[in-house]
Amino acid sequence: QSPRFRGEHVLRRYANGEERCIACKLCEAICPAQAITIEAEPRADGSRRTTRYDIDMTKCIYCGFCQEACPVDAIVEGPNFEFATETREELFYNKDKLLANGDRWEAQIAANLRVEAPYR
């Protein structure tokens, strides 16, 4: 499979377990299908983190703009292509599902990003 393959979306974490997303909302702004919804609040240390990160996969066109716009590689279209569902509701991804996907596919995503680094 190509390292550029655009499959199921994931939210990534740093090695220490902290979420990468800084709630800049660039992915939400650039999404041509308006499939991403983000809500955020400032934390006590002054940084900003998401309280809600939803992707409506019924709207997503898998263009990869969200991944390209992200300054911290938080949102990535991962290698998984087998994510068919039996109900429509299962295609509404929330922050917990996206983070779980990231935890599941992190090793392969990190390897793909290393391969692609010279071309970014």
TAURSUL-V434849 format. One record per helix or strand of 2 or more residues. SS is the DSSP state (H for helix, E for strand). FROM is the first residue (numbers start at 1). TO is the last residue. If there is no record, write none. Layout:
{{SS:FROM:TO} {SS:FROM:TO}}
//
This chain:
{{E:9:11} {H:26:30} {E:36:42} {E:48:56} {H:65:69} {E:75:77} {H:88:91} {E:92:93} {H:95:119}}
//
